[in-house]
Amino acid sequence: MPNHLQGETSPYLLQHADNPVDWYPWNDEALALARQLDRPILLSIGYSACHWCHVMAHESFEDPATAEVMNRLFVNIKVDREERPDLDRIYQSAHQLLNQRGGGWPLNVFLSAEDLSPFFAATYFPPVERHGMPAFVDVLQRIADFYRDNRQTIREQNDRLLEALQSFNPKGGQDAVIDAGPLDQARQQLASHYDAKWGGFGQAPKFPHPTNLERLLRHHAATASGGEADEQALDMALTTLRAMARGGLFDQLCGGFYRYAVDDQWHIPHFEKMLYDNGPLLGLYSQAWQITGEALFRDVAEQTAGWVMDEMQSTEGGYYSALDADSDGEEGLYYLWTPGQIDTLLSPEEAGLFSNVYGLDKPANFEGRWHLHVATDIHEAARTSGHTEEQARRLIESAKAKLRQAQATRHRPGRDDKILTAWNGLMIKGMACAGRLLERPDLVASARQAVDFIRQNMFENNRLYATCKDGQARLMAYLDDHVFLLDGLLELLQIHWRSEDLCFARQLADILLAHFEDREEGGFFFTADDHESLIHRPKPVMDEAIPAGNGVAAQVLQRLALLVGDMRYQRAAERTLQCSWSSLHQHPWLHGALLGALEEHLYPPELIILRGEPGAMAPWQRLARQQYAPRRLLFAIPADARELPESLQGKATVGEVVAYPCRGLQCQPPVTSRADFARQLGLKVTNDE
């Protein structure tokens, strides 16, 4: 019999709509029922692409006997962590406090009905006792008994836990002296965690950590501009990017990155593909190509962007959320191969070379099958096979095309096709950055389509929505939705100016100040002031899988203040840094997004406004793209642009192209010569200039 999830739009919740468990979504009806029945709440949080969520669902939630126990002892609530990151953030923190270790998914939290405080939290439990873990049904019975017999103990524990949750939020700091110390400390901390053999940070499981890699690239650029380039910082970043690109973390056939690697060498991934990983990585690989000119980085960026546009962008423009790790009930099955399949599908010449390059001539690396990774460099493979490098590349591309065609006949992993504003913001930024640096107008157009979708479908009555599925936008947006989208808009404006995008950016910034800012302590809460009242209102400052909302907020507000001259944004950014200073100072390397904001607070970016006809401004933009200059913002505003803020109205076109360079609040004389502009950028001037 269907449960209460039937009317939901989340693909994850709908996966559980036919469970024998009487699941409710998180709503007033479910919470009131728990109070009425005086039963604890079993809050189960997961997401559609989560492998272990599927495992526990098949083993326990689809089992009638287990469901009978759950329905008799608890009010059961199922939550999609991607739709409700507020609930996930709160109860993951509670798991950490209760268990003194991090959580994950599936997250199963047991709440007191009277105040929704968690008194027990755990992740996966098996259906029968194994590997030292108790059976799920036994856990359920013990928890229900404990709840019945120890209410006062639970209340006292809940009081202490709520106090501990409050301590997670940074406070004060208005008198903090903001300096560059954390920038250098983070550089040293990253070096201490760096895996010099395989790249990346720490040991398996190994995650991409884009904010750490960006920090190293920015650190190198900053030291290079000071005359003493930190080449080790650059090497750590580029070595890691190469290792991820050549390893199994990257889909060698179709492009795009999986979630993380389960081994130190980056060979075997956890096979889910998340939009929020691929957006920042797309931007990073484009920047790595800009720095080095290395073909590998451009190829990876273009393949990733191609996969996103082919598989993850709706016809209406928004980007979908994720691809499942499983297909036909097995993790990674869609992506795995056997030598027999390779020999059948490819010519002998293709098969020999392909197997050498991608490791199929070595022992199987995933449950008797092969997951592709670059085992032999194509230069070496070409040499040993007697081919020229060009011949080898043609054979590899021919082989890949045949394998993609065969793969397309397999049962595809499930796609979570809800559109999340926050994750779209990350991909809009990645696409716009890649489009700008790789000179790919189609990538810019892709980002623009996503912006238009959100503005038309997820922004109403001057408020933003967090998610959209089948044309239905719902749930008021969170901090990350606003700041990631604002960040994407500012990146897009640097390659394609539209005054309506600037207007949208200012609307988002004003919503931040009106509904999210902590006016007493500084910084921004994760939820708006008119959001549902929960047991905790987080103020996130540390990066997780995605950048911390407060770090991104501080950086984008500073940049927007420079562009439009509204110092409200600058002051709010400074208060965020002050509020976060104690946490930032203690653990700099965990605050990559805040470090970017700190750097631009101490060393204001170079702001260049170009005015002129788009075709005439293009060579000037191309000049500026020759350098990796993370502290430079360049906006090319067409001569006929309207609805400009007052700060830009005075920067008019007085010739074919005019450049107005500023640093911080200090501006220099306009530049009308492309040769003078090149000199201003520190470039060598050629006869063509």
N, C-alpha and C positions, 0 to 999 in steps of 0.2 A: 504494500500500500504506500503511495507516495507520501513523503513527509512535507515539512513546511518550506522546503527550499525550491519548490516547483516554480514559484513566480520570480525567482532571482535571475539576474543577467550574467553573473560571474560564471565563466566556464568551470571553475573549480567547484563552486557550490553546486552547480548542475550535475557534476560528476557524482555527487552524493545524494541527489534528489530521490533516487530509488533505493537507497539503503534501507534496511529494516530499522535502523536507528531513527528515532523520531527527532531528527535534526530541526532546529530553528535557526534562522539567521539572527544576528545580533540586532534585537529591536526591543521596544518597550513591552511587547506581548510576552516575549520569552523571559525577560527580567522580572516582570510582574508575576508570571507563573511560578518562578522559582521562589519568590517571597511567599506567595499564596500557599504553596505546597511545603514550604520550609525545607527545600532540598538544595544541596549544593549544585553549582553549575559546573558541568564539564565543558570547558571552552577548548575547542580543537582548532588550531590555526595551521594553515598550509597554503599551498598554491598549486596551480594546475600542472606545472612542469616538474614538480618535486618527485623524485624517484621513491624515496622512503615514505612519502605521503601515500603513494599508490600502494606500496607494499602493505602498510598498516591498514589501508582501506580494504584491500582484498582479504587480508588475514582476519581482521576483526570487525570492521564496520559493515561488511557484507555478510557477516556470519549471524544467523538468527539467534543463536544461543547467547552470543556476546551482546547483541542488540537488546535482548530481553533484560539482561542485567543492567545495561546502561539506562534503558527506559524506565526501569523500576526504581533505580537509586538516584538518578540525576535528571536535571533539565539539561539537554545537550544542545550546544550552540556551535555551529560551524562558521568559521570566518576565513575569508580570502585575505591573506596578509597584504596582497598587492592593492586591494581596494581599501583596506583598513590598516594602513601602516601605523596609525595612531595606537590602535589596540595592540598590534604586534610589537611596537616599540616598548610600550608599557610592560607587557607581560613577558617579553624577552628579558627586560631588566629585572623583573621580579624573579624569573628563573635563575638569573645570575646571582641574585642576593640569596635566594633560598638554597641554592646548590653550590655556590662558590665556584661556578664555572659557567662558560657560555652555553647558550641553548642551541636552537636550530629548528628545523622543521622535519616532521610534524611536531608542533608544540602542543602539549596537552596540559592545561592549567585548570586547577580545581578552585572555584571561587565561593566565598561565603555569599549566600543569597542576599543578606541584609545590606552589605556595603560593597560587594563586587571585589573585595580584596582577595588575593590569591593566598591559599594556605599550603598548596602543594603544586609543584610544576615538574614536568619531565618531558622527554621527547618520545622516541619510539619505544614501544613495548611489544614483545612477540606474543602470539596467541598461547604458547606453552612455554614453560620455563626452559631457557637455554642460554648458553654463554654467560651465565651468571646473572641474567636478567629474569625477574619474575614474570609469570604469565599475566597478561593484561587484566583478565577477569579477577584474578586474585588481588591485583592492585586496586581495582575498583571496589571490591568488597571491603578491603582494609580501610580505604579512604572514607567510604560511607560510614563505617563503624566509628572511625576516629572523629568524624564530623558530628556524629550523634552524641558521642560520649565526652567530648573535650571542647565544648563551645567556648568556655572562658579562656582556656589556653589559646585557642585559635584567635580570639579577639585580641588578646595581649600580643600575640605574634604579629597580627595584622597591623596593630598600632606601630610597632617597631619597624615593620617593613615599609609602611607609608612614610615614616620619618626618613628612612634610608633612601627611598625613592626621591624625596625632595632634595636630599643632599647631592643627587646626581646633577642638578641644575647649577651652573655657575652663577655666582652672585658677586655683587660689588665690583671693585676694581676701578672705580672712577678716579682714584688717585694713582693708579698704576703708571709707571714711567715706561712708555712703549719704546722698545729699542730693537736692534737687529739680532740680539742674542739667539732667539729661537731659530732663526734661519741657519746659522752656522751649527747650532746644536743638532738640528734635524739632519743636516748633511752627515754629521759624524754618527748619529744613531742609525741612519740608513746604511752606512758603510759597515757598522757592527753587525747588522742583520743580513748583509748581502751574502748570497751564495756565489762565491767566486768561481766555482766549478761549472755550475749549470745556469747561473743567472737567477734573478728573482730574490725574494727575501724569505729567510727561514727555511724550514723543511716542509716536506709534503704533509698535508695537501697544500699546494701552491696556487695562490690567486694572482690575478694580473696586477692589482693595486695601481690603477692609472694615476691617482693623485701623487703617489710616491715617485713614479717615473717622471711625471711632469715637474715635480719639485727638483729632481736632479737635472733635468734639461734647463730649467730656469736658473738654477744655481750656476751651472756652467756658463750660461749666457751672461749672467751678472758678473762673474769673475773675469770672463773674457773681456767685457767692456771696461773692466778696471785694469786690464793689462796683464793679469796673472791667471790665465784660464785654468780652471780645475778640470783637467782632462780625465781624472779618475771618475768624477761625477758623470761626465758624458759617457764614459766607457761602461759604467754600471747600467745606465739606462739603455744604451744601444745594444749591449750584450744581452740584456734581458729581452728586449723587443725582438732581437734576432732569434733567440732560443724559443720564444713563444710562437713566432711565425713559422719556424721550421718544425716545431714539435706537433704533437697530436692535439694540443690545445686549439690549434687553428684547423678548420675544416679544409683540407688540402684539395678537395674536389670542388666544393661549392662556395667556399669563402665563409667568413664569419667565425667568431670565437665561441667556444664552449665555456662553461661556467668556471671550472678550475681543473687543475691537474692533480691526480691522486699520487703521483710519483715525483721524485726530485727532478727528473730529466725532462718533464713536460710532455712525456709521450702519451700517457693515457688520461683522458679527461673524464669528468662527470659530464655527461653528454647533453644536458639541457643547454639551450642557447637563449640568453636573456638580452633584451634590447638594451638594458641599462649598462651592460658590459661593453657592447659593441659600439655605442655612441662615443664614449670617451676614447676607446682604443682606435677608432677610425680617425679621430682628430690627432692622436699621438703618432700614429704611423705616418700621417701626412706631414706632421712637423718633423719627424725623423728623416723623411725624404727631403724636406726643405733644407735640413742641416747638412745631410751627407750626399745627396744625389744618388743614393744607393737604390738600385732597381728593386730589390726585395721589398723595401718599405713601401714604395709606390704600388707594387703589385698587390701587396696585402691590403693596402687601403682601398684600391679599386675593386678587388674581389669582395671585400667586406661590404662596401657600398652597393655593389651589384647584387649581392645576396639580399641585403635589406630592401632594395627597391623591387626585386623580383618576388620575394617571399614574405616580406614583413610590412609592406605598405599597402594600405587599402586603396581601392579605386577612388575613394573620396578624399584621400590624402593623408589621413592619420596613420601612424605606425602601430602595428600590433605589438603585443607584449613579449611573447616567448614561444619557443618550440620545446616540446616535451623531451625528456631524456629517453623515454621508452617508446617502442613500437612493438606490436604483437606481444606485449607483456614482458619484453626483454630490454634491458638497458643497452642503448647503443646499437641495436641490431640493424637499424637503417644504414649505419655508416661503416659496417664491418665487411671484410672480404676474406676469401680463401684463395690460395694459389690456383686451385682448380677453376674457380670463377674467372680469375684473371686470364688463365690460359685459354679458356673457352671464348671469352669476349674479345681478346686482343690478338693481333698477329704475333708470331714468335718474336719478331724484331721489337715490337712495342712491349710485349710482356717481359722480355729479358731486361730491357732498359728500365721500364717502370718498376719492376720488382727490385732492381738494384737501387734506384733512387729512393723508393718509399719503403724499403725494409721488408718486402715480402720474401726475400731470399734468406731471411733470418728466422729464428724460432717465433712461433705465434706469440703475440703480446697481449691478447685479451680473450680469455676463455676459449682457447682453441682457434681463434680467428685473428685477423690482422686489422689493426687500426692504423691508418696511414700517418706516417711522419717522415720527414726528410732524413733518411739514413745516410745517403751519399750525395755530396754536392754534385750538381749537374755537370760542372766542369770536369770533375774526376770521372763521373760515369761516362761522359762522352769520350774521354781519353781512353779509358779501358775497353770501351765497346768498339772503338775504331770509327766513331762518328765525329763529324764536326759539331761544335756546340750548337750551331743553328739547326743542324739535322736532329740533334738530340732534343732540342726544344720542340721542334715540330712533332716528333714522335710522342713526346710526353703530352702535348696538347691534344693530339689525336687520340691517345689512350684515355685521357681524362674525359673527352667528349663521349666516348663509347661507354665509359663507366657511369657517367652522369645519366646517360640514356637508360642504362640498365637499372640504375638506382631508382629512377623515376617510376619504375614499374612496381617497386616495393610498397608496402604499407607505410605511409609517411607518419612521422611523429605528430602527435596532436599539436595544434597551434592554438594558443590562447589569444583570441582575436579581440579582446577588449583593448581599448585605447586609453592609456594612462597619460595624463598631462605631464607629470614629472619626467617619466621616461622618454616621452616625446621631446621634451625640452633638451634632454641629453643628446638625443639623436639629431635634433635640429642643429644643435651646435656642432656636432661631429660632421654632419653633412655639409654645413656651410663652411666650416674650416677646410674640409677636404676639397670642396668645390673651388674655394679661393686659391688654395696652394697648388692644387693639381690642374687648375684652369679647366674645370669640368662644369660647364653650365647646367648639365642635366642633374648634377648633385645639388646645385643651388636651387634649381626648380623643385626638386624633391623636398628640400627643407621648406621652401616657400609654400608648397601645397599643404604640408603638415601644419604650418602656422595658420593658414587660412581655414583649415578644418577646425582647429581649436577655437579660433575667433568666432567662427560661424555657428559652431555646434556646442561649445563648452564654455561659453562666456555670455552671461545673460544678467541684465540688471546690475551691471558693474561688478559682478562676482563670477569667479572662476569655479568650474567643476573639476573633480579629480579623475573621473572615469567615464567612458562612453562605450556602450555596447549596443549594436543593432539600432543605432540612431538615438538611443536613450542615454542622455547625460544624467549623472547622479552623483551624490556625495559632494559636499562642499570641499573645495580644494585645501590642501595642506601647505605648509611652508615650502616644501620641496617643489611642489607644483608651480608656485609663483616664481621662485628664484631660478630654477632650472630653465623655465620658459623664458624668463627675462634675460638670462645668460645667452640662450640660443638666439633671441631676437637681436641682442647687441652684436653677436657674431655674424648673423645674417646681414645686418645693416652695413657691415664692413665690406661686403661684396656686392650687395644689391640694395640700394637705398629706396625705401618706401616710407613716406611720411606717416602713413597709417600704422606701420610697424613701430615707429618711434612713439606715436601716440599710445599704442597698446602697451609698450614697455613702461611708459609713465603711469598708465592706469594701474598696472601690476605693482609698481613701486609704491604708489599711493595707497593701495589696498594693504600692502605690507605694513606701512606706517600706521594705518588706521586700525587694523584688526589683529596684527601679530606682534607688534613691538612691545617689549617690556619697558614701559616708560620710566619705571622706577630704577631697575637694575641694569637696563641695557640689554641688547640682544633680542632675539625673536623666538617666540614659542612655536612649537610644531603645529599647533592648532589655533584657529582664530578665536577671538573673544566671544563669538556667538556660537561656537561649536558645542556639541553635546558635552555635558559635564562628566568627566571621568575621574578616576582615582588619582590621576597625576597629569600634569600638563608639561611635557618635556620641553627642554630647550637644548637641542642637540648641537654640540660643538666638535665632536670627534668624528672623523670619517669612518664609514663602515664600507659596505660593498660599493656604495655611492658616496659622493662628497657630502660633508656635513652642510645642512641647509644654512646655518649661521655663517659658515665660511664663504659660501657662494653669495649669500646676501650681502655680506660686507664688501666683497669685491665688486659685484655688479652695481651696487649703489654708489660706490666711489666712482666707477667708470661713468655711470649715468650722470652723476653730479658734474663731472668734467665736461660732458657733452652738452648738457642743457643748462648748466649754470645754477642748478637748484641745490643750495647748500644744506637743505633739510636731509637730503640723501647722504651727504658727506658726514654730517653730524651723527646720523643714525649708524653709519658704518663704524665711525670712531667709537661710539658707545658700545658697539658689539665687540670690538677688539678689547676694549677696557674690561668689559664684563667677562670675557673669555680668557683674560690674560693669565690668571693663575693656572688654569688647565693647560693652556698653550705653553706656558713656561715650564711646566713639569714634564710634559710628554710631547715635545714639539713634533716628532715624526708621525704621531697619530692624528695630526691636525693639518693635513696637506692643503685643504681648501682655505683654512684660516691663514696659513703661511703665505698663500698667494695674495690674500687681502692685506696681510701685514707688509709684505714686500712693496705693494703698490701704495700703501699708506706712507711708508718711509721714503720711497723713491717714486714719486708720482709719474705715471706713464706719460710718454710723449704722445700728444694728441695732434693729429694732422687732419685738417679739413680741406678737401679738394672741392673746388667749384668749377663747373664747365660742362661741356657736352659729354655724354657717356663715352662715345668713341674716342674723343680727344683725351679723356682722363685715363683710359685703359693703359697706355704705356707708362704713365706715372704710377698707377697701381702695380704694374708689373715690376717696376723698379723696387718698390717697397717690399715686394714678396721675395726678393733675392736673399734677404737676410732673415734668420730666425731672430725676431725681436719681440719677445713676449711682453715687453713694457711699451709697446707701440700700438696705438689705436689709429686707424686711418679710415675715414669715412668720405667716400666720393659722392657728393650731393649734386644731382643734375641742376643745370642752370634754371630750369623751369619748375623746380620743386616748390611746393606750396605748404602752408601750415607749418612753417618752421618755428621753433622756439626763439625767443628774443635773442638768446646767446648766439644763434646762427644767422640771424637776419642780416647782421652787419657784414658777414663774410660773403660778399657778393662776387659775381663774375665780372672782372674788369678787363679780361682778355680771353684768349682761347681756353686756358686753364690757369687757375690761381690756387696755390697751396698756402694755407694758413697754419703754420706750425706753432704749437704751444707745448709747454711742459708744466704740468700742474696748472697754476693760475697765472703763469707768466707767458706771454705770447711774444713772438718775434715778428719782424716785418714780413709781409706777404712775399711769396716767391712766384715768379712768372716764367722762369726759365727751367726747362727740364734738366739742363746741366747743373744749374745751381741747386735744384732739388736733389739730384744725385749726390752732390757734394755734401749737402745738409744731412743726408742719410749715411754719410761716411763711405760712399761707394766711389770706385775709380771711374772717372769720366772718360768715355770713349768718344770717337768721332761721331758715332750715331746719336749721342746725346746732344 
